[in-house]
């Protein structure tokens, strides 16, 4: 392995971990208000929810 490749390989697991932890949130947060709306939450309640 060349010395130039070594730092990139050391950072690769952290990149995959970051992707694995943030990608589900990117799909869940936009859909969460739709699910809460189906369960009877009002618009103002949804607006205050992220502030709690």
C-alpha angles and dihedrals in degrees: 000000000000120000090242093060096049099077091049092052091048091054096044096083090052090051092051091046090051091050093046092052100042104037095069090051091052089058097039101049097059091047096045096079090052092053093045090049089055088053093055104266114151126228096255091048090053090050092053094044096082090049093058 
